[in-house]
Amino acid sequence: MRLFSLLGVWAVAVFFSLTHAQPFVQAEAQLPSFFYQGDQPKIQFSLYNAGDREQTGNLQLELFDAVKKQPVDGWFYNQLANQYFTLAPGERSFVRFPVTIPHLFSGKVDWQLTLRSDTTRQVIHGSVLVLPAIEEEQVIDAEQVVGAKLGRHLLSHNTLKGRAQETIITPFSIQSLGQSIIVRFKLSLGKTHDSCRLEIPFSAGLQPTGRVSMHKKGNSTLRHLQTPSDTAIITTFYGLTPGTYQFDYYFQARYPGQFLLPASRMFFWKVWPRQMTTTSNRIEID
């Protein structure tokens, strides 16, 4: 078993009631298993009233440094830590707690949600990992990959009347939950390369769908191999000839907030490895 998986459900909730009464309000955590420093997630919980009468109550979210066992709510700007709710019978609703991940914190954070409704008190626990954020400008290795250019763009993808529509995502645009997102790479090569490797680090707000589209202008086939990884999508391409390539990786906007998409890297080998690096991006989801 791996230590952690950025795509796994590491923020697993433990649910119990502190009274003998059957809890009518059911709470479920909906958040990723990791964040990057500087992310501004809206930690979300779904609430469901399984009873036959209206339920009112309040929620309290607490954050703790998992190593030092100390509260970090102030450091994480958890300013809406206490919230109230009212649910009709059979109603499902969502509650969000906006926080900001500090740039100087890394490691594991424990969270605890306390739900009080009528005579019932419930507690949900979980953990999330905070990873260092490396926001880079686009660079080419000192030993340059001669005649090569690499670019990365984010696009929203929709289908209208059977036709695909793509829109460039700007720093000020907001993507809705469930929106299809394309991370597109354009690679131009001036000479032949036996192989190269593309690494796309995961973003906390995006969920890979597994769909990938790869082609070269004038050639619809391209040999490649996907390598399993807990931290990134890794693809190795083979038999690259001069020309322009396009690689489209499809994601879904999964969690609300503003999230980092770290820089991607493409590695080339001959006698020693050389690399090209894209810029990093931030994407806002609501």
MORA-V577283 format. One record per pair of residues at least 6 apart in sequence whose ideal C-beta (glycine too) atoms are under 6 Angstrom apart, sorted by the first residue. I is the first residue (numbers start at 1). J is the second residue. Records with the same first field share a line. If there is no record, write none. Layout:
# MORA-V577283
I: J, J
This chain:
# MORA-V577283
2: 230
4: 10
5: 230
6: 34, 202, 230, 231
8: 33
10: 33
11: 29, 31, 33, 126, 128
13: 29, 124, 126
14: 125
15: 124
17: 23, 120, 122
18: 121
19: 120
21: 119, 120
23: 120, 122
24: 50, 51, 55
25: 47, 49, 55, 117
26: 48, 50
27: 45, 47, 115, 124
28: 46
29: 45, 126
30: 44, 46
31: 43
32: 204, 255
34: 129, 131, 204
35: 41, 101, 130, 204
36: 131, 133, 260
37: 101, 103, 132, 133
38: 103, 133
39: 101, 204, 259, 260
40: 100, 257, 258
41: 257
42: 96, 98, 256, 257
43: 97
44: 94, 96
45: 95
46: 94
47: 85, 93
48: 92
49: 55, 87, 89, 91
52: 89
54: 88
55: 87, 117
56: 86
57: 116, 117
58: 84, 116
59: 83, 95, 115
60: 82, 114
61: 81, 97, 113
62: 112
63: 72, 73, 76, 78, 109, 111
64: 71, 110
65: 72
66: 108, 110
73: 81
75: 102
76: 99
77: 99, 100
78: 99
80: 97
83: 95
101: 130
105: 130
106: 130, 132
108: 127, 129
109: 128, 130
110: 127
111: 126
112: 125
113: 124
114: 123
115: 122
133: 260
134: 262
135: 280
136: 263, 277, 280
138: 278, 279
139: 277
140: 276
141: 274, 275
143: 274
145: 268, 274, 276
147: 190, 191
148: 189
149: 188
150: 187, 266, 276
151: 186
152: 185, 264, 278
153: 184
154: 169, 281
155: 166, 168, 182
156: 167, 169, 179
157: 166, 180, 182
158: 165
174: 284, 286
175: 253, 285
177: 253
179: 253
181: 251, 253
182: 248, 250
183: 249
184: 248
185: 247
186: 246
187: 245
188: 244
189: 240, 242
190: 242
191: 242
192: 241
193: 240, 268
195: 236, 238
196: 237, 266, 268
197: 236, 267
198: 235, 266
199: 232, 234, 265
200: 232, 233, 264
201: 232, 262
203: 259, 261
204: 259
205: 255, 259, 285
206: 251
207: 252, 254
208: 251
209: 250, 252
211: 250
212: 249
213: 248
214: 222, 247
216: 243, 245
217: 243, 244
223: 238, 239
224: 235, 237
225: 236
226: 235
227: 234
253: 285
256: 285, 286
258: 282, 284
259: 283
260: 282
261: 281
262: 280
263: 277, 278, 280
264: 278
265: 275, 277
266: 276
267: 273, 275
268: 274
